[in-house]
Amino acid sequence: MNWPRFGLMEIEMAKAKRRHQTGNTVTTPSWFGSHESMVVDHSEVQIGGQDVLLSEDQVLCKDDNGYYITEKKKLDSGIADPNRYSNRRYR
């Protein structure tokens, strides 16, 4: 049988692959969507020592990764919320 031969470079590349992290659990109703149960009162939260200011159609939500601001129309919509999985987070 002619098996391909792997050199040092291919072996190192195989060892360097990142492995999937296991043991992470999601404590929110879904992985990517925003839900009414995740909404927090923005008047009680200070981020960076300053109050959070929101417009009428925005809400402050909290998940396992911190706080984020999203729109009310995205709550319980059944689709992924881009504000939740973006890099703009507040801690």
C-alpha positions as CSV (number, residue, x, y, z in Angstrom):
1,M,0.0,0.0,0.0
2,N,1.3,3.5,-0.8
3,W,0.5,5.6,2.2
4,P,1.4,9.3,1.9
5,R,4.5,10.2,3.9
6,F,4.3,13.0,6.3
7,G,7.3,15.1,7.0
8,L,8.1,17.2,10.1
9,M,6.2,20.2,8.8
10,E,2.9,18.3,8.3
11,I,3.2,16.7,11.8
12,E,3.8,20.1,13.4
13,M,0.8,21.5,11.6
14,A,-1.4,18.7,12.8
15,K,-0.2,19.2,16.4
16,A,-0.9,23.0,16.2
17,K,-4.6,22.7,15.3
18,R,-6.8,24.3,17.9
19,R,-9.1,21.9,19.6
20,H,-12.8,22.6,20.3
21,Q,-13.4,23.7,23.9
22,T,-15.7,21.4,25.8
23,G,-17.5,22.0,29.0
24,N,-18.9,25.4,28.0
25,T,-22.6,25.6,28.8
26,V,-25.0,28.3,27.8
27,T,-27.2,29.6,30.6
28,T,-29.4,31.6,28.3
29,P,-32.5,30.4,26.4
30,S,-30.5,30.1,23.1
31,W,-26.9,30.5,21.8
32,F,-27.3,33.5,19.5
33,G,-30.8,35.1,20.0
34,S,-31.8,37.8,22.5
35,H,-34.7,37.1,24.8
36,E,-36.8,39.1,27.2
37,S,-35.4,37.1,30.2
38,M,-31.9,38.6,29.4
39,V,-33.0,42.2,29.6
40,V,-31.6,44.2,32.6
41,D,-32.6,47.6,34.0
42,H,-30.1,50.0,32.5
43,S,-30.6,52.5,35.3
44,E,-29.1,50.1,37.8
45,V,-25.9,49.3,35.7
46,Q,-22.8,51.5,35.4
47,I,-20.2,50.6,32.8
48,G,-16.8,52.2,33.2
49,G,-18.2,54.3,36.0
50,Q,-20.8,55.9,33.7
51,D,-24.6,55.4,33.4
52,V,-25.8,53.5,30.3
53,L,-27.9,55.8,28.0
54,L,-30.3,54.1,25.6
55,S,-32.9,55.3,23.1
56,E,-36.5,54.4,23.2
57,D,-36.1,51.3,21.0
58,Q,-33.0,49.9,22.7
59,V,-32.6,47.6,25.7
60,L,-29.6,46.4,27.7
61,C,-29.1,42.6,27.8
62,K,-26.7,40.4,29.8
63,D,-25.5,37.0,28.9
64,D,-22.5,34.8,29.8
65,N,-20.0,37.1,28.1
66,G,-21.2,40.4,29.6
67,Y,-23.6,43.2,28.6
68,Y,-24.7,44.3,25.2
69,I,-27.2,46.8,23.7
70,T,-29.8,45.6,21.2
71,E,-33.1,46.7,19.8
72,K,-36.4,45.8,21.3
73,K,-37.6,44.3,18.0
74,K,-34.9,41.7,18.1
75,L,-36.1,40.2,21.4
76,D,-37.7,36.7,21.1
77,S,-37.7,37.0,17.3
78,G,-36.4,33.5,16.7
79,I,-33.4,34.7,14.7
80,A,-29.8,35.4,15.7
81,D,-29.1,38.9,17.1
82,P,-26.0,40.4,15.5
83,N,-25.6,42.7,18.5
84,R,-25.2,39.6,20.8
85,Y,-22.4,37.9,18.9
86,S,-20.5,41.1,17.9
87,N,-17.3,42.2,19.6
88,R,-18.8,45.4,21.0
89,R,-19.3,44.2,24.6
90,Y,-19.5,46.1,27.9
91,R,-18.1,44.6,31.2
